[in-house]
Amino acid sequence: MRDIVVKEVNTNDYLTKSKLPSADYVINPYVGCTHGCKYCYASFMKRFTNHKEEWGKFVDVKLCYKAINIKKLKGKTVFLSSVTDCYNGLEEKYKLTRDIIRQLKNADCLLNISTKSKLILRDLDLLKECKNLVVSMSINTLDEKFRKDMDQASSIEERLETLKLLHENGIYTVLFMSPIFPYITNWQSIIEISKNYIDEYWFENLNLRGSYKAYILNYIKSNYPDYYPEYIKIYDNKDKSYWQGLSLEIKKYCEKFLKSSLF
């Protein structure tokens, strides 16, 4: 793991009321993440910390000694996690996510776990005990060089193998194609290689805002110069025609070949 500034902090409760339309509660056992995704929307969280390090170079480990009140979760949806990866590199040491799943496994709720890490397989024993579980894993390319340029999480091969093993163990698997990079993400190839062990596909476009917009646009200009004018059209000129056309194309494909959710 790269040099990461790690700080332990105390929190009163892991459960937070969610503002997401698809979840009633979120749980974020960490602030920050070791994956260092260059496009991470959660980088806005830095302004709520005292960290001077750039996003991806620090993690606050949230220690909580209060048990999760699973009674209040009856009939609810819990999302783990919304602004971090609950299986980031520090989880191997601290096992906060494992303890949270141990508490939630008997809760009468829908538990949705999102990650980019093969480390989730460590907790397969607990995951198989959960009453109502969905595991989503983000994949937006089959090109390992592009993946390495964008994040320091598990390799694409490892993510696909993780989804396959989860599926084989009876866990509902979602491949979250996020974020889709215009003209770079080959969504159909990703579906074709994974369709035998994926229960559902979710799709999300690349949003560029805040400090990482300039970085991504410069990266495209240097590495994909032929696409750069199209990115300017989409992200500076606010032309939505690419996304509108892509949405129709994916919807048509999925309605023909797959049962899917389109976001």
Sequence and secondary structure as in RCSB ss.txt:
>XXXX:A:sequence
MRDIVVKEVNTNDYLTKSKLPSADYVINPYVGCTHGCKYCYASFMKRFTNHKEEWGKFVDVKLCYKAINIKKLKG
KTVFLSSVTDCYNGLEEKYKLTRDIIRQLKNADCLLNISTKSKLILRDLDLLKECKNLVVSMSINTLDEKFRKDM
DQASSIEERLETLKLLHENGIYTVLFMSPIFPYITNWQSIIEISKNYIDEYWFENLNLRGSYKAYILNYIKSNYP
DYYPEYIKIYDNKDKSYWQGLSLEIKKYCEKFLKSSLF
>XXXX:A:secstr
    EEEEEE S SEEE  STT SEEE SEEE SS  TT GGGGGGGGS   S TTSEEEEEE  S   GGGGTT
 EEEE SSS TTSTTHHHH HHHHHHHHHTTSSSEEEEEES GGGGGGHHHHTT SSEEEEEE   S HHHHHHH
  S  HHHHHHHHHHHHHTT EEEEEEEEE TTT  HHHHHHHHTTS SEEEEEE    TTHHHHHHHHHHHH T
TTHHHHHHHHTS   HHHHHHHHHHHHHHHHH      
